[in-house]
Amino acid sequence: MMPPFLFSHNSQQTEWQRGWSGSMTTLGWAGRLMDVLGSVSDGISPTFSLNGYAQLLNGSVQSANLINASSLPKVNAVSNAQRRKSFDQVMSSPH
């Protein structure tokens, strides 16, 4: 079965985030996965978005924690000489 609106970028992006072609659900495949794998008891969803709402992360039980990326504190770990040396070693190693 061919997905609807095959050559429409926005429509295909929505289909991909749903993971369910032709469905009208507002849930995303990662959110549904977290509904199954996530623990409701700790009260914090295991999914986070730094770029606003993402259907991909929307579940029926779990929903994404939306974080404003511009308000995150700057990470200063690389200003420490030893940490910087370790960071550079990791980044220069072959993948």
N, CA, C and O atoms as a GROMACS GRO file, in nm:
protein
  380
    1MET      N    1   0.085  -0.119   0.000
    1MET     CA    2   0.000   0.000   0.000
    1MET      C    3   0.089   0.125   0.000
    1MET      O    4   0.182   0.136   0.080
    2MET      N    5   0.061   0.214  -0.088
    2MET     CA    6   0.137   0.338  -0.098
    2MET      C    7   0.086   0.438   0.006
    2MET      O    8  -0.035   0.449   0.027
    3PRO      N    9   0.178   0.509   0.071
    3PRO     CA   10   0.133   0.611   0.167
    3PRO      C   11   0.064   0.726   0.096
    3PRO      O   12   0.097   0.757  -0.019
    4PRO      N   13  -0.033   0.790   0.162
    4PRO     CA   14  -0.102   0.903   0.100
    4PRO      C   15  -0.008   1.022   0.081
    4PRO      O   16   0.088   1.039   0.156
    5PHE      N   17  -0.036   1.103  -0.018
    5PHE     CA   18   0.040   1.225  -0.047
    5PHE      C   19   0.189   1.196  -0.060
    5PHE      O   20   0.272   1.259   0.005
    6LEU      N   21   0.221   1.099  -0.145
    6LEU     CA   22   0.355   1.045  -0.156
    6LEU      C   23   0.463   1.150  -0.181
    6LEU      O   24   0.574   1.135  -0.129
    7PHE      N   25   0.436   1.255  -0.257
    7PHE     CA   26   0.541   1.352  -0.290
    7PHE      C   27   0.529   1.482  -0.210
    7PHE      O   28   0.586   1.584  -0.248
    8SER      N   29   0.457   1.477  -0.100
    8SER     CA   30   0.444   1.592  -0.011
    8SER      C   31   0.536   1.571   0.109
    8SER      O   32   0.513   1.482   0.190
    9HIS      N   33   0.640   1.655   0.119
    9HIS     CA   34   0.738   1.639   0.227
    9HIS      C   35   0.672   1.642   0.365
    9HIS      O   36   0.700   1.555   0.448
   10ASN      N   37   0.586   1.741   0.389
   10ASN     CA   38   0.523   1.753   0.521
   10ASN      C   39   0.438   1.631   0.554
   10ASN      O   40   0.440   1.582   0.667
   11SER      N   41   0.364   1.581   0.455
   11SER     CA   42   0.279   1.464   0.478
   11SER      C   43   0.364   1.341   0.506
   11SER      O   44   0.330   1.261   0.594
   12GLN      N   45   0.472   1.324   0.433
   12GLN     CA   46   0.558   1.208   0.455
   12GLN      C   47   0.630   1.215   0.589
   12GLN      O   48   0.652   1.112   0.653
   13GLN      N   49   0.665   1.335   0.631
   13GLN     CA   50   0.727   1.352   0.762
   13GLN      C   51   0.630   1.310   0.872
   13GLN      O   52   0.669   1.243   0.968
   14THR      N   53   0.503   1.347   0.858
   14THR     CA   54   0.401   1.308   0.954
   14THR      C   55   0.380   1.158   0.953
   14THR      O   56   0.370   1.096   1.059
   15GLU      N   57   0.374   1.097   0.833
   15GLU     CA   58   0.359   0.951   0.823
   15GLU      C   59   0.475   0.880   0.892
   15GLU      O   60   0.454   0.782   0.963
   16TRP      N   61   0.596   0.928   0.871
   16TRP     CA   62   0.714   0.867   0.931
   16TRP      C   63   0.708   0.878   1.083
   16TRP      O   64   0.739   0.782   1.154
   17GLN      N   65   0.668   0.995   1.134
   17GLN     CA   66   0.663   1.013   1.278
   17GLN      C   67   0.554   0.925   1.341
   17GLN      O   68   0.571   0.877   1.453
   18ARG      N   69   0.445   0.905   1.270
   18ARG     CA   70   0.340   0.815   1.321
   18ARG      C   71   0.387   0.670   1.319
   18ARG      O   72   0.359   0.594   1.411
   19GLY      N   73   0.459   0.634   1.211
   19GLY     CA   74   0.500   0.495   1.195
   19GLY      C   75   0.383   0.404   1.161
   19GLY      O   76   0.386   0.284   1.188
   20TRP      N   77   0.280   0.463   1.103
   20TRP     CA   78   0.155   0.392   1.079
   20TRP      C   79   0.087   0.456   0.959
   20TRP      O   80   0.009   0.550   0.975
   21SER      N   81   0.116   0.408   0.841
   21SER     CA   82   0.070   0.471   0.717
   21SER      C   83  -0.082   0.474   0.707
   21SER      O   84  -0.150   0.374   0.731
   22GLY      N   85  -0.134   0.590   0.671
   22GLY     CA   86  -0.277   0.606   0.650
   22GLY      C   87  -0.358   0.627   0.776
   22GLY      O   88  -0.479   0.647   0.767
   23SER      N   89  -0.296   0.624   0.893
   23SER     CA   90  -0.366   0.641   1.018
   23SER      C   91  -0.387   0.789   1.047
   23SER      O   92  -0.311   0.874   1.001
   24MET      N   93  -0.489   0.819   1.123
   24MET     CA   94  -0.514   0.957   1.163
   24MET      C   95  -0.477   0.979   1.311
   24MET      O   96  -0.516   1.079   1.371
   25THR      N   97  -0.402   0.885   1.368
   25THR     CA   98  -0.363   0.896   1.509
   25THR      C   99  -0.272   1.017   1.530
   25THR      O  100  -0.198   1.057   1.440
   26THR      N  101  -0.277   1.073   1.648
   26THR     CA  102  -0.186   1.183   1.684
   26THR      C  103  -0.066   1.129   1.761
   26THR      O  104   0.019   1.207   1.805
   27LEU      N  105  -0.058   0.997   1.776
   27LEU     CA  106   0.052   0.935   1.848
   27LEU      C  107   0.168   0.907   1.753
   27LEU      O  108   0.148   0.882   1.634
   28GLY      N  109   0.289   0.912   1.807
   28GLY     CA  110   0.408   0.881   1.729
   28GLY      C  111   0.463   0.746   1.769
   28GLY      O  112   0.433   0.694   1.876
   29TRP      N  113   0.547   0.689   1.681
   29TRP     CA  114   0.598   0.554   1.709
   29TRP      C  115   0.689   0.551   1.832
   29TRP      O  116   0.686   0.454   1.907
   30ALA      N  117   0.770   0.655   1.855
   30ALA     CA  118   0.857   0.656   1.973
   30ALA      C  119   0.775   0.674   2.101
   30ALA      O  120   0.808   0.615   2.204
   31GLY      N  121   0.672   0.754   2.096
   31GLY     CA  122   0.584   0.771   2.211
   31GLY      C  123   0.510   0.643   2.246
   31GLY      O  124   0.496   0.609   2.363
   32ARG      N  125   0.462   0.570   2.143
   32ARG     CA  126   0.395   0.442   2.168
   32ARG      C  127   0.494   0.341   2.226
   32ARG      O  128   0.458   0.262   2.313
   33LEU      N  129   0.618   0.344   2.177
   33LEU     CA  130   0.721   0.255   2.231
   33LEU      C  131   0.747   0.286   2.378
   33LEU      O  132   0.760   0.194   2.460
   34MET      N  133   0.755   0.414   2.412
   34MET     CA  134   0.777   0.452   2.552
   34MET      C  135   0.658   0.418   2.640
   34MET      O  136   0.674   0.394   2.760
   35ASP      N  137   0.537   0.415   2.582
   35ASP     CA  138   0.420   0.369   2.658
   35ASP      C  139   0.441   0.225   2.704
   35ASP      O  140   0.403   0.188   2.815
   36VAL      N  141   0.501   0.144   2.617
   36VAL     CA  142   0.524   0.004   2.648
   36VAL      C  143   0.645  -0.014   2.740
   36VAL      O  144   0.640  -0.091   2.836
   37LEU      N  145   0.754   0.057   2.710
   37LEU     CA  146   0.879   0.039   2.784
   37LEU      C  147   0.893   0.127   2.907
   37LEU      O  148   0.960   0.090   3.004
   38GLY      N  149   0.830   0.244   2.903
   38GLY     CA  150   0.847   0.342   3.010
   38GLY      C  151   0.775   0.302   3.137
   38GLY      O  152   0.678   0.227   3.136
   39SER      N  153   0.825   0.355   3.246
   39SER     CA  154   0.763   0.332   3.376
   39SER      C  155   0.679   0.453   3.414
   39SER      O  156   0.731   0.565   3.422
   40VAL      N  157   0.553   0.432   3.436
   40VAL     CA  158   0.462   0.540   3.473
   40VAL      C  159   0.486   0.583   3.617
   40VAL      O  160   0.454   0.696   3.655
   41SER      N  161   0.542   0.494   3.697
   41SER     CA  162   0.555   0.520   3.841
   41SER      C  163   0.650   0.636   3.873
   41SER      O  164   0.630   0.704   3.973
   42ASP      N  165   0.754   0.658   3.791
   42ASP     CA  166   0.847   0.766   3.825
   42ASP      C  167   0.798   0.903   3.779
   42ASP      O  168   0.856   1.005   3.816
   43GLY      N  169   0.693   0.908   3.699
   43GLY     CA  170   0.629   1.033   3.665
   43GLY      C  171   0.698   1.121   3.564
   43GLY      O  172   0.643   1.223   3.524
   44ILE      N  173   0.818   1.084   3.519
   44ILE     CA  174   0.889   1.165   3.420
   44ILE      C  175   0.901   1.084   3.292
   44ILE      O  176   0.952   0.972   3.292
   45SER      N  177   0.854   1.142   3.185
   45SER     CA  178   0.862   1.074   3.055
   45SER      C  179   1.007   1.058   3.013
   45SER      O  180   1.088   1.148   3.037
   46PRO      N  181   1.042   0.946   2.951
   46PRO     CA  182   1.179   0.926   2.906
   46PRO      C  183   1.211   0.999   2.775
   46PRO      O  184   1.324   0.991   2.727
   47THR      N  185   1.115   1.070   2.717
   47THR     CA  186   1.140   1.141   2.592
   47THR      C  187   1.148   1.291   2.615
   47THR      O  188   1.075   1.347   2.697
   48PHE      N  189   1.240   1.356   2.542
   48PHE     CA  190   1.264   1.499   2.555
   48PHE      C  191   1.272   1.561   2.417
   48PHE      O  192   1.324   1.499   2.324
   49SER      N  193   1.223   1.682   2.402
   49SER     CA  194   1.234   1.755   2.278
   49SER      C  195   1.292   1.892   2.306
   49SER      O  196   1.246   1.964   2.395
   50LEU      N  197   1.395   1.928   2.230
   50LEU     CA  198   1.455   2.061   2.242
   50LEU      C  199   1.401   2.156   2.135
   50LEU      O  200   1.439   2.273   2.130
   51ASN      N  201   1.312   2.105   2.050
   51ASN     CA  202   1.265   2.182   1.936
   51ASN      C  203   1.112   2.191   1.933
   51ASN      O  204   1.054   2.195   1.825
   52GLY      N  205   1.049   2.193   2.048
   52GLY     CA  206   0.904   2.205   2.052
   52GLY      C  207   0.834   2.071   2.030
   52GLY      O  208   0.895   1.965   2.041
   53TYR      N  209   0.705   2.079   2.000
   53TYR     CA  210   0.622   1.960   1.983
   53TYR      C  211   0.673   1.873   1.868
   53TYR      O  212   0.704   1.923   1.760
   54ALA      N  213   0.682   1.744   1.893
   54ALA     CA  214   0.716   1.647   1.790
   54ALA      C  215   0.621   1.530   1.803
   54ALA      O  216   0.620   1.461   1.905
   55GLN      N  217   0.540   1.506   1.701
   55GLN     CA  218   0.443   1.397   1.704
   55GLN      C  219   0.512   1.264   1.731
   55GLN      O  220   0.454   1.177   1.796
   56LEU      N  221   0.633   1.248   1.683
   56LEU     CA  222   0.712   1.127   1.703
   56LEU      C  223   0.715   1.084   1.849
   56LEU      O  224   0.711   0.964   1.877
   57LEU      N  225   0.722   1.179   1.942
   57LEU     CA  226   0.739   1.150   2.085
   57LEU      C  227   0.608   1.141   2.161
   57LEU      O  228   0.609   1.120   2.282
   58ASN      N  229   0.496   1.158   2.093
   58ASN     CA  230   0.366   1.161   2.158
   58ASN      C  231   0.312   1.020   2.178
   58ASN      O  232   0.291   0.948   2.081
   59GLY      N  233   0.288   0.981   2.302
   59GLY     CA  234   0.228   0.853   2.334
   59GLY      C  235   0.095   0.873   2.404
   59GLY      O  236   0.058   0.986   2.436
   60SER      N  237   0.023   0.764   2.427
   60SER     CA  238  -0.106   0.778   2.496
   60SER      C  239  -0.086   0.795   2.647
   60SER      O  240  -0.169   0.858   2.713
   61VAL      N  241   0.024   0.740   2.701
   61VAL     CA  242   0.056   0.755   2.843
   61VAL      C  243   0.170   0.854   2.860
   61VAL      O  244   0.163   0.946   2.942
   62GLN      N  245   0.275   0.835   2.783
   62GLN     CA  246   0.395   0.920   2.791
   62GLN      C  247   0.385   1.032   2.687
   62GLN      O  248   0.339   1.011   2.575
   63SER      N  249   0.428   1.151   2.726
   63SER     CA  250   0.440   1.261   2.630
   63SER      C  251   0.575   1.327   2.656
   63SER      O  252   0.630   1.321   2.766
   64ALA      N  253   0.626   1.389   2.553
   64ALA     CA  254   0.762   1.444   2.560
   64ALA      C  255   0.771   1.560   2.658
   64ALA      O  256   0.677   1.639   2.674
   65ASN      N  257   0.885   1.568   2.724
   65ASN     CA  258   0.919   1.685   2.803
   65ASN      C  259   0.974   1.789   2.706
   65ASN      O  260   1.073   1.764   2.638
   66LEU      N  261   0.911   1.905   2.698
   66LEU     CA  262   0.956   2.009   2.608
   66LEU      C  263   1.051   2.101   2.682
   66LEU      O  264   1.018   2.156   2.786
   67ILE      N  265   1.171   2.115   2.625
   67ILE     CA  266   1.275   2.196   2.688
   67ILE      C  267   1.312   2.308   2.593
   67ILE      O  268   1.334   2.285   2.474
   68ASN      N  269   1.319   2.428   2.643
   68ASN     CA  270   1.362   2.543   2.564
   68ASN      C  271   1.514   2.542   2.557
   68ASN      O  272   1.582   2.572   2.655
   69ALA      N  273   1.568   2.507   2.442
   69ALA     CA  274   1.713   2.491   2.427
   69ALA      C  275   1.789   2.620   2.456
   69ALA      O  276   1.902   2.615   2.504
   70SER      N  277   1.729   2.735   2.428
   70SER     CA  278   1.800   2.861   2.449
   70SER      C  279   1.816   2.893   2.599
   70SER      O  280   1.899   2.976   2.635
   71SER      N  281   1.739   2.828   2.684
   71SER     CA  282   1.750   2.855   2.827
   71SER      C  283   1.838   2.753   2.900
   71SER      O  284   1.854   2.762   3.022
   72LEU      N  285   1.896   2.656   2.827
   72LEU     CA  286   1.985   2.560   2.891
   72LEU      C  287   2.117   2.626   2.927
   72LEU      O  288   2.168   2.708   2.851
   73PRO      N  289   2.173   2.592   3.042
   73PRO     CA  290   2.303   2.651   3.079
   73PRO      C  291   2.414   2.598   2.989
   73PRO      O  292   2.407   2.485   2.940
   74LYS      N  293   2.514   2.678   2.968
   74LYS     CA  294   2.628   2.639   2.888
   74LYS      C  295   2.710   2.535   2.966
   74LYS      O  296   2.732   2.550   3.086
   75VAL      N  297   2.754   2.432   2.896
   75VAL     CA  298   2.836   2.328   2.960
   75VAL      C  299   2.980   2.372   2.956
   75VAL      O  300   3.035   2.398   2.849
   76ASN      N  301   3.041   2.382   3.073
   76ASN     CA  302   3.178   2.432   3.082
   76ASN      C  303   3.280   2.322   3.107
   76ASN      O  304   3.393   2.352   3.146
   77ALA      N  305   3.244   2.196   3.086
   77ALA     CA  306   3.335   2.086   3.117
   77ALA      C  307   3.462   2.090   3.033
   77ALA      O  308   3.567   2.046   3.079
   78VAL      N  309   3.456   2.143   2.910
   78VAL     CA  310   3.575   2.143   2.824
   78VAL      C  311   3.671   2.256   2.860
   78VAL      O  312   3.778   2.266   2.801
   79SER      N  313   3.636   2.342   2.956
   79SER     CA  314   3.730   2.447   2.997
   79SER      C  315   3.834   2.392   3.095
   79SER      O  316   3.940   2.453   3.114
   80ASN      N  317   3.805   2.278   3.157
   80ASN     CA  318   3.900   2.210   3.245
   80ASN      C  319   4.004   2.139   3.157
   80ASN      O  320   3.965   2.065   3.067
   81ALA      N  321   4.134   2.160   3.182
   81ALA     CA  322   4.240   2.109   3.096
   81ALA      C  323   4.239   1.956   3.084
   81ALA      O  324   4.252   1.903   2.974
   82GLN      N  325   4.223   1.886   3.196
   82GLN     CA  326   4.223   1.739   3.192
   82GLN      C  327   4.101   1.686   3.118
   82GLN      O  328   4.112   1.592   3.039
   83ARG      N  329   3.984   1.746   3.143
   83ARG     CA  330   3.863   1.703   3.073
   83ARG      C  331   3.875   1.732   2.925
   83ARG      O  332   3.831   1.653   2.841
   84ARG      N  333   3.934   1.848   2.892
   84ARG     CA  334   3.952   1.883   2.752
   84ARG      C  335   4.043   1.782   2.682
   84ARG      O  336   4.017   1.742   2.569
   85LYS      N  337   4.150   1.742   2.750
   85LYS     CA  338   4.243   1.644   2.693
   85LYS      C  339   4.170   1.511   2.669
   85LYS      O  340   4.186   1.450   2.564
   86SER      N  341   4.091   1.467   2.766
   86SER     CA  342   4.014   1.344   2.752
   86SER      C  343   3.913   1.355   2.639
   86SER      O  344   3.897   1.262   2.559
   87PHE      N  345   3.844   1.468   2.632
   87PHE     CA  346   3.747   1.492   2.526
   87PHE      C  347   3.814   1.486   2.389
   87PHE      O  348   3.762   1.422   2.297
   88ASP      N  349   3.929   1.551   2.375
   88ASP     CA  350   4.001   1.552   2.247
   88ASP      C  351   4.046   1.411   2.209
   88ASP      O  352   4.042   1.375   2.091
   89GLN      N  353   4.088   1.331   2.307
   89GLN     CA  354   4.129   1.194   2.279
   89GLN      C  355   4.012   1.111   2.227
   89GLN      O  356   4.026   1.035   2.131
   90VAL      N  357   3.899   1.125   2.290
   90VAL     CA  358   3.780   1.051   2.247
   90VAL      C  359   3.739   1.095   2.106
   90VAL      O  360   3.706   1.011   2.022
   91MET      N  361   3.740   1.226   2.080
   91MET     CA  362   3.697   1.276   1.950
   91MET      C  363   3.795   1.241   1.838
   91MET      O  364   3.754   1.234   1.722
   92SER      N  365   3.921   1.220   1.870
   92SER     CA  366   4.020   1.189   1.765
   92SER      C  367   4.034   1.039   1.742
   92SER      O  368   4.102   0.998   1.647
   93SER      N  369   3.973   0.957   1.825
   93SER     CA  370   3.985   0.812   1.806
   93SER      C  371   3.903   0.769   1.684
   93SER      O  372   3.800   0.830   1.654
   94PRO      N  373   3.948   0.663   1.614
   94PRO     CA  374   3.872   0.617   1.496
   94PRO      C  375   3.738   0.558   1.541
   94PRO      O  376   3.727   0.493   1.645
   95HIS      N  377   3.638   0.582   1.460
   95HIS     CA  378   3.502   0.534   1.493
   95HIS      C  379   3.487   0.390   1.455
   95HIS      O  380   3.380   0.332   1.475
   0.00000   0.00000   0.00000
